[in-house]
Amino acid sequence: MKNTTKVLTALLAIFLVGVASETIIYYSGLLNEKDSQIASLTQKVAQLNGEAANFTTMSINFGCVQANLTAANAVIANLTNQKLNLNNEIQNLKGQITDMGSQVENLNAQVENLSDRLAELTTANVVTALGIVEIPTTYQSQIGSNPQDLTAPYNHLYIQGSVTNSGAGTAFNAGLHIVAYASDGTTEINMTVPMVNIAQFGTDANTMSYAHQSASSLNLTSLAGETNTPIYIDIFHEGTVSSWTLTPVWTNFP
């Protein structure tokens, strides 16, 4: 009986040891599986921590970008205000330029008016009221109340009338330029004589000698503004003239 009990006890012990071993093995497997899960979870936690760190960095960077964007918007707003101010200044300057342009036009008009007035005060305007006739060598002259027949060795161009300076300025170096032609177109007279009363001139040495013309007698004279002078001039010449032109000449300065 005692032996049987020992056997049973031994078998029970063996069974319990077996069960315990299997239990240990089972739980060891569970422990290993949990360790693997824990390691996997630990790895995931590390990954999430990394992602969290990256997110934190991105958040910080986003904050910096947002701050930079805010600063840039402030700069843009400032530049926009400066642009508006500059546009206003440009408009003001354009208005000033327009006003100055009007002032310049007014000043130019005043200058033009003053120039015209100055020209009126300093410019002469000589006009003639003259009769011209060719006198042959034998002619009749009215001396006093008695006409007389006179004879000269040369024909002469007789110029009578008046010359008026209608301008305000003095006519300096004033004279009458006469060009006269024979019937065949030959030029017989081409000279300038002063605006004088009662004078005789010649076109060459012979006619000048007959007219008692001196070298200084052809000196041109001046005619004050708004005055006139009578003209009685004889120009002795060779040949006979049938056409002529007479032009007053002068300068506005001495």
Residue pairs with C-beta under 8 A, 6 or more apart in sequence:
120 167
120 168
120 169
121 168
121 169
122 168
122 169
122 252
123 167
123 168
123 169
123 252
124 165
124 167
124 169
124 170
124 171
124 172
124 174
124 223
124 225
124 250
124 252
125 165
125 166
125 167
126 163
126 164
126 165
126 166
126 167
126 171
126 174
126 223
126 248
126 250
127 163
127 164
127 166
127 248
128 161
128 162
128 163
128 164
128 176
128 231
128 246
128 248
129 161
129 162
129 163
129 164
130 159
130 160
130 161
130 162
130 163
130 176
130 231
130 246
131 159
131 160
131 161
132 157
132 158
132 159
132 244
132 246
133 157
133 158
134 155
134 156
134 157
134 158
134 180
134 240
134 241
134 242
135 155
135 156
135 157
135 158
135 234
136 155
136 240
137 151
137 152
137 153
137 154
137 155
138 149
138 150
138 151
138 152
139 149
139 150
139 152
140 147
140 148
140 149
140 150
141 147
141 148
141 149
141 150
142 148
152 210
152 236
153 210
154 202
154 206
154 207
154 210
154 236
154 237
154 238
155 236
155 237
155 239
155 240
155 241
156 200
156 234
156 235
156 236
156 237
157 178
157 180
157 189
157 234
157 235
157 237
157 241
157 244
158 233
158 234
159 176
159 178
159 231
159 232
159 233
159 234
159 235
159 246
160 231
160 232
160 233
161 230
161 231
162 228
162 229
162 230
162 231
163 174
163 176
163 195
163 223
163 228
163 229
163 231
163 248
164 227
164 228
165 171
165 174
165 223
165 224
165 225
165 226
165 227
165 228
166 226
167 225
167 226
168 225
168 226
169 225
169 252
170 222
170 223
170 224
170 225
171 222
171 223
171 224
171 225
171 250
171 251
171 252
172 222
172 250
172 251
172 252
172 253
172 254
173 220
173 222
173 249
173 250
173 251
173 254
174 194
174 195
174 220
174 221
174 222
174 223
174 248
174 249
174 250
175 192
175 193
175 194
175 195
175 220
175 221
175 248
175 249
175 250
176 192
176 193
176 194
176 195
176 231
176 233
176 246
176 247
176 248
176 249
177 191
177 192
177 246
177 247
177 248
177 249
178 189
178 190
178 191
178 192
178 193
178 235
178 244
178 245
178 246
179 187
179 189
179 190
179 244
179 245
180 187
180 188
180 189
180 190
180 235
180 237
180 241
180 243
180 244
180 245
181 187
181 188
181 241
181 242
181 243
181 244
182 188
182 239
182 240
182 241
182 242
183 240
183 242
186 239
188 203
188 237
188 238
188 239
188 240
188 241
189 203
189 235
189 237
189 241
189 244
191 201
191 203
191 218
191 235
192 218
192 220
192 249
193 199
193 201
193 218
193 233
193 235
194 217
194 218
194 219
194 220
194 221
195 221
195 223
195 229
195 231
195 248
196 221
196 229
196 231
196 233
197 229
197 230
197 231
197 232
198 232
199 217
199 232
199 233
199 234
200 211
200 212
200 213
200 233
200 234
200 235
200 236
201 208
201 211
201 213
201 217
201 218
201 233
201 234
201 235
201 236
202 208
202 209
202 210
202 211
202 213
202 235
202 236
202 237
203 235
203 236
203 237
203 238
204 237
204 238
206 238
207 236
207 237
207 238
210 236
211 234
211 236
223 229
223 250
